[in-house]
């Protein structure tokens, strides 16, 4: 035992100052995806909180467009106004896509931070923004702007909504730690989940930046509906494939003595 202890301390002394060249690569190539995937329930809850209100308000907007439009913030109103009235001109569509991107970035980080309110803050933020999303999409379709909406938000919208869901799941993890800390104190449980949540948020930032680049260089360039959908779905599929594949836990070694 003494020999093992000496070897361990010697190794630490030799390698203590060795640059950790692989740390960032490990973080973005493995650690981040493990943290996103390790708690699937908060992810599923966040997805439901976003999509269920969106589906309900989209149906409402299709049935009673005038009433549903009242839920839509002013910066998004151009998308739900009838074509041929004020409509979506090219300039308005560009402004709309930029407003959507800015809103989604704000929601991403706010959904995480609001988790400290026992998870309720995160739930309300995600559900409210899902309701707005549904009202915008439903109202746009009802007023003939469906293709314009799809063209100007799909390319960057899929990955942005993915970032919102993942950040919301991180926030809810902190909230649940406060509600049900288990055998630990609430402070200890919160500290444990907060470390994992911060990893998730830090790892999500590059994807938020990628969404901004797509919005700035693809959406505003007017690449068209089909290329925009292909790009948006492709980036979203890449992200969730990485969650599934790179986030898969490492196989546990077989117990000693078993073949």
N, C-alpha and C positions, 0 to 999 in steps of 0.2 A: 504493500500500500504506500509506503514511504517513497519507494522508487517511482511508482506511478505519479505520485504527487510532484516529485521533483521534475519528472519528464514533462508533466503538464505545465509547471511554472516556467521551465526552460523554453518550451515551445512558445508560450505567451511572450516571453522576453525577446525571443528571436523575431517573431512575426508581428509584434505589437505595432510597429511603425510601418508595416507593409501597406502600401496604398490599397484601398478596397476598390479595385478597378471594376469588379463585377457587381458592386452593390446596387448601382442604378439599373443596370441591366437586369439584375435579379428582381428588383422592385417592380419595374414595368413589364418584365417578361413572365413573372411568376407570382410574386407576393400580392400585387394588386388584384389579380384575377382570383386568387384563392380567397381573399377577403370578400370580394363581391359575391362569390358563389357559396361561401360557407354557410350563409343563413338564407335559404331560399324563401322562407315564409315572409320576411319583411319585403322582399322583392315582389312577391306575388300580391301582397297587400297594397304596395305602392302602385303597381300596375292597375289593380282593380280601382283604386282611389282616383286614378287619372282617367281611365277609359270608361268606367261606368257613368260618371257624371257627363262625360263627353258624349256618350251615346244617347243619354236622356235629353240633353239640351239640343243635340243635333236633330232628334226626332221632333222636339218641340218647335225648333226653328223651321223645320220643313212644314209643320202643321199650322203654326201661327207665327209667321216671320216677324211681323211688326212687334209683337210682344217680346219675342226672344231677343231681338236686336237691342232692347233696352239693357240687356246684360252685358253687351259688348262695349269695352272701353273706347273712348273717342279715337285713339290712334289706330284702331282696327276697323272703324266704321266704313271706310272706303271699300273694303272687301265685301261688305254685305249690302251695299246699296245697288239698286237695279242697274244693269248695263243699259247705257243710253240715257241715264239720268245723270248722276255724278260719276258712276261707274268706276272701273279701275283702269286708269290710264297707265302708260309705261312708268311714268314718274311715281304715280301713286303705288303701283305694285312694288317698285323698288323700295319706297319708303315703308311699305307694309312689311316686306320681308325683313328689313332692318329692324323694325319695331318688334317683330316676332322674335328675332334672334336676341335682341337686348332683353326683352321680357323673360325669355327662357333661361338666359344666363343668370339673371337676377333670381328667378325662381329656383334654379338649381342650388345656389348657395344658401338662399333663405330657407328652403325646405330642409337642408341639413341643420342649419343653426337652430331652427324652431323645434328640433327634436328635444331640446332641453326642457321644453314645456310638457314633459311627460308624453311626448309623441303626438299630442293633440294639435299643436301648432303645425307640425308637418302635415298631418292628415288634412287639416282645413286648407292649407295653402295648395296642396296638390289637388284636392277635390275642386276647389274654386277655379283653379287654372284649367282643370279638365273641363269644367262647365263652360268656361269662356271659349276654349278650343272647340267644343261641340257647337256652341252658338254661332261662332264665326263660320265654321265649315258648313253647317246646316243652312245658315242664312245666305252664304255665298252660293251654294247650290240652288237654293230656291230662287235667287235673283239672277241666275245665269252666269255667275262668276266661278263656278266650280273648277273649270279647267285652269283659270288664272290662279286660284288658290293653290291647286295642286302643283302648278309650275313653279310658283314662287316660295313655297315652303317645304316641299317634299325633299329636295336635294339636301338641305341642312336640317330639316325638321325631325327626321327619323332619329338621327344621332343625338340631337338636342333633347328630344323627349326621353331617349334612353338615359342620358345624363341626369335628367330630372328624377327619373325613377330610381336610379342607383343612389343618388344623393339623398333622396327621401328615405330609402331603405336604411341608409347609414344613420340618418336622424332618428328614425323609429327604433333602431337598435339602442341608441342612447336613452330614448324615452322609456322603452321597455325595461331597461336596466334599473331605472328609477321606480317603476311600478312594481316589478317583481325581481328584486335583487337576489333572491334565493338565500343561501347560507351566508353570503357576504353582506357587508354594510352597503347602504345605497351609494355612499361615496366610492367605495372600492369597486362596486359593480359598474358605476358610471365611468370611473377611470379606465377600467378594462375595456369597456365597449367604446369609449371615446378614442382610445388609441387605434382601434380597428377602424373606426369611423373616419378619423383623420387620414389614415392610409387610403381609404376609399376616395375621399374628396381630392386628395393630392393626385392620385392616379387618374382621376376623372378630368382634371384640368386640361391635359393635352387634347382630349377628345372635344372639350368645349372650344378650345382654340381651333381645332380642325373644323368644327362646325362654322366658326366665324370665317375661316379662310374659304370654305365652300360658298358661304353666303356672299362674301366679297368678290370672289373671282369666278364663280360659276353662276350663281343665281342672278347677280346683277349683270352678267354678260349676256343673259337671255339665251341660254343653250337650248331651251325648248322643253316641252312637257316630258316626252319620252326619255331623253337623256337625263333629265333631272330626277325622274322617278327611278331610273336604273341606278344612278349614282347614290341616291338616298337609301334605297333598299340595299344596295351593295355594301355601303359603309355600315349600315345597321346590322346586316347579316354578319359582316366581319367582326364587329364588336361582340355580338352575342355568341358567335362561334368561339371566340377567344375566351369568353366567360366559361363556356362549357368545357372546352378542351384544356386551356391553360389553368383553369380553376379547379380541375379535377384533383382531388387529394392524392398524394403519393400512396402507393400500395404499402400496407403495413408488412414488415418482415415476419415471416413465420416464426412461431415460438421455437426456442432451442430444443433440439431433440426430435423435431417433426420434419419429415421430408416434404 
